[in-house]
Amino acid sequence: MKETDRKKRKQLGMPHGTAANKLRKAIMFDLIKKAGKNICFQCGETIDNISNLSIEHKIPWLDSEDPAGLYFDLDNIAFSHLTCNCKAGRYTRKRTQHGSGRMYNHYGCRCDKCKEWNKLNGRKYRLKRRSITGSDR
């Protein structure tokens, strides 16, 4: 370990990289609060504590058609409580696939598969409604 690294670790009480990441998170949380964006994407409640802040992807990027594109797309980023994000990843997204109502309606995905699902689902809904009401509207 270099002398400067030892000195930084001693004065900060932790490795410099760890301290720098904590500082970045504190700055980000402060800006998120000032912008009024500290609302959990999953539960809709306010995120009041920095230790419970997590960044999440609205549309899962892992195993998608364009993982790097979705990962770095800032429009695909939201903030959540850490617990809500972990819970959603564990229980929801593993079962969520493109071409489903959950992806189209909840996550706002507009990929070709999800748009096709919405188109077909709309047709089924209209046909069912016509058969119930007897209307052609």
Sequence and secondary structure as in RCSB ss.txt:
>XXXX:A:sequence
MKETDRKKRKQLGMPHGTAANKLRKAIMFDLIKKAGKNICFQCGETIDNISNLSIEHKIPWLDSEDPAGLYFDLD
NIAFSHLTCNCKAGRYTRKRTQHGSGRMYNHYGCRCDKCKEWNKLNGRKYRLKRRSITGSDR
>XXXX:A:secstr
  HHHHHHHHHHTS HHHHHHHHHHHHHHHHHHHTT  B TTT  B   GGGEEEEESS  TTSSSHHHHHH GG
GEEEEEHHHHHHHHHHTTTT  SSSHIIIIIS   SHHHHHHHHHHHHHHHHHHHHHH    
